[in-house]
Amino acid sequence: MGMSESEKIDALIAASKALYERKLIHAAGGNTSVRDGDFVWISQTGAELGKLTEDKIVKVDLDGKVLEGTAPSKELGMHLAMYRARENAGAVIHAHPTYSIAYSTLIAEESTDSIPPYTAAFYVRAGRVPMISYHPSGAHSLHEAVEALAPRYHALLLRQHGILVAGTDMSSAIGIVEEVEQCCQISVVTGSNGASLRETQCRAIDKALGRSWDNVNQTS
């Protein structure tokens, strides 16, 4: 049996606070959402996730129409792009982790495989992670860039901004965020000179998971 609406809202609040406590977001940065059928509950624009309460969560449909609450996060477009492209997505997190942002500044150009897979856990959960070049926060161009990649990738690095991930639920989404941040930290600490998994090892993981990066809607 699936979670009720109230249980999903509670999970959204708990996850948002966990992200703040683990220093994966800061101040009023970042935004979180959960899917409930054809609807999405998302943090309000300007909400501090570490202090998120039910009255600061907005209900919208998959076209972005506000059904309950006031103004949703200005990054709503990124969240909806993930939900529309990925039927199995039950939660989306946009976070601003320190090492992920630091690592993104060291990459000169966009890439469809931007983060070295230093650990099997990272590659299992996040897989290939493209980097999108810098766009202003909330810009339509950023949401379009996410929309173009969402069918194939469930984790994205946003240059000088943060990361965006989609998971089957909040727990899996947080796990992806943590794995991405850890690998970015390893890369920064080692000067990108650490040994990452070999291509054959990554292909073996992909085969075991039944996924191909040439296909859309990879499992997250």
C-alpha positions in Angstrom: 0.0 0.0 0.0 1.3 3.4 -0.9 1.9 6.4 1.3 -1.1 8.7 2.1 -1.0 12.4 1.2 -0.2 13.3 4.8 2.6 10.7 5.0 4.2 12.1 1.8 4.0 15.7 3.2 5.6 14.5 6.5 8.3 12.7 4.5 9.0 15.9 2.5 9.3 17.9 5.7 11.6 15.3 7.4 13.8 15.0 4.3 14.1 18.8 3.9 15.3 19.1 7.5 17.7 16.2 7.1 19.3 17.9 4.1 19.9 21.0 6.2 21.2 19.1 9.1 23.7 17.2 6.9 24.8 20.6 5.4 23.6 19.7 1.9 21.7 22.9 1.8 22.3 26.3 3.4 20.1 29.2 4.5 17.1 29.4 2.2 18.8 27.6 -0.7 17.4 24.4 -2.4 14.0 23.0 -2.9 12.3 19.7 -2.5 9.2 18.0 -3.8 7.2 14.7 -3.7 4.8 13.3 -6.2 1.3 12.2 -5.3 -0.2 10.7 -8.5 -0.9 13.6 -10.9 0.0 16.2 -8.3 3.2 17.5 -6.7 3.9 18.9 -3.3 6.8 21.4 -3.4 8.5 23.7 -1.0 7.3 27.3 -1.2 9.6 29.9 -2.8 12.0 31.3 -0.3 11.3 28.6 2.3 14.1 27.6 4.6 14.2 23.8 4.3 15.7 23.4 7.7 12.5 25.0 9.1 10.0 23.7 6.6 6.4 23.4 7.9 3.2 22.2 6.2 2.0 25.8 5.6 5.1 26.4 3.4 4.4 23.5 1.0 2.5 24.2 -2.2 0.4 21.7 -4.2 0.5 21.9 -8.0 -0.5 19.8 -10.9 2.0 18.4 -13.5 1.5 21.6 -15.6 2.5 23.8 -12.7 -1.0 25.1 -11.8 -1.2 26.0 -8.1 -3.9 24.1 -6.4 -3.2 24.8 -2.8 -0.9 27.2 -1.1 0.8 30.3 -2.4 4.0 30.6 -4.6 5.9 27.4 -5.3 9.7 27.4 -5.6 10.9 29.3 -8.6 12.7 26.0 -9.6 9.3 24.3 -10.0 10.1 23.9 -13.7 13.1 21.6 -13.0 11.0 19.4 -10.7 8.2 19.1 -13.2 10.6 18.2 -16.0 11.8 15.3 -13.9 8.3 14.1 -13.0 7.0 14.4 -16.6 10.0 12.5 -18.0 10.3 9.8 -15.4 7.2 7.9 -14.4 9.0 6.2 -11.5 10.1 9.5 -9.9 8.4 9.9 -6.6 10.7 12.7 -5.2 12.9 15.4 -6.5 15.6 17.3 -4.6 17.5 20.4 -5.7 20.4 21.0 -3.2 23.4 23.2 -3.0 26.1 20.9 -1.5 29.5 22.6 -1.0 31.8 20.1 -2.8 29.4 19.5 -5.7 29.4 23.3 -6.4 33.2 23.5 -5.9 33.7 20.6 -8.3 31.5 22.1 -10.9 33.6 25.2 -11.1 36.6 23.0 -12.1 34.9 21.7 -15.2 35.2 23.9 -18.2 32.4 22.6 -20.4 29.1 20.7 -20.3 29.5 16.9 -20.2 27.1 13.9 -20.1 29.4 12.1 -17.7 30.9 14.8 -15.5 31.6 13.1 -12.2 34.3 10.3 -11.9 32.7 7.1 -10.4 35.1 6.7 -7.4 32.8 4.2 -5.7 30.5 1.5 -6.8 27.8 2.9 -4.5 27.9 6.2 -6.4 27.6 4.5 -9.8 24.8 2.2 -8.6 22.7 5.1 -7.3 23.7 8.0 -9.5 25.2 6.4 -12.6 26.3 8.9 -15.2 25.8 12.5 -14.1 25.7 15.2 -16.8 26.7 18.8 -16.0 24.6 21.7 -17.2 26.5 25.0 -17.8 25.6 28.0 -15.6 22.1 29.5 -15.9 20.6 32.0 -13.4 18.5 30.4 -10.7 14.9 30.0 -11.9 15.7 30.8 -15.5 13.6 29.2 -18.2 16.7 28.3 -20.0 17.8 26.2 -17.0 14.5 24.4 -16.9 14.7 23.7 -20.6 18.2 22.2 -20.2 16.9 19.9 -17.4 14.0 18.9 -19.6 16.3 17.8 -22.4 18.3 15.5 -20.1 15.6 14.2 -17.7 14.5 11.3 -19.8 17.9 9.7 -19.7 19.5 10.9 -16.4 18.1 11.1 -12.9 21.0 13.1 -11.4 22.3 16.4 -12.8 25.2 18.6 -11.8 24.4 22.3 -12.3 27.5 24.4 -12.7 28.0 27.0 -9.9 24.6 26.2 -8.6 24.1 22.7 -7.1 22.6 19.3 -8.1 19.2 18.0 -9.1 18.2 14.4 -8.5 15.0 12.3 -8.9 14.4 9.2 -6.8 11.6 6.7 -6.4 11.0 8.3 -3.0 12.7 10.8 -0.6 15.0 8.2 1.0 16.4 7.2 -2.4 16.7 10.8 -3.6 18.7 11.8 -0.5 20.9 8.8 -1.0 21.7 9.9 -4.5 22.5 13.5 -3.3 24.9 12.1 -0.7 26.7 9.8 -3.2 27.1 12.7 -5.7 28.4 15.0 -3.0 30.9 12.4 -1.7 32.3 11.7 -5.1 32.7 15.4 -5.8 34.5 15.8 -2.5 36.8 12.9 -3.3 37.6 14.6 -6.7 38.3 18.0 -5.0 40.4 16.5 -2.3 42.5 14.3 -4.6 42.8 17.0 -7.3 40.9 14.7 -9.6 43.8 12.3 -9.5 42.1 9.5 -7.6 41.5 6.2 -9.3 37.9 5.8 -10.4 36.0 2.6 -11.5 37.1 1.3 -14.9 34.7 1.4 -17.8 34.4 -2.4 -17.7 33.4 -2.2 -14.0 30.7 0.4 -14.8 29.4 -1.6 -17.7 29.1 -4.6 -15.4 27.0 -2.6 -12.9 24.8 -1.3 -15.7 24.3 -4.8 -16.9 23.4 -6.1 -13.4 20.9 -3.2 -13.1 19.5 -3.8 -16.6 20.1 -0.2 -17.7 21.6 1.4 -20.7 22.4 5.1 -21.0 21.3 5.1 -24.6 17.7 4.5 -23.4 15.3 6.8 -21.8 13.8 6.6 -18.3 16.6 4.9 -16.4 15.7 3.5 -13.0 16.7 5.8 -10.2 
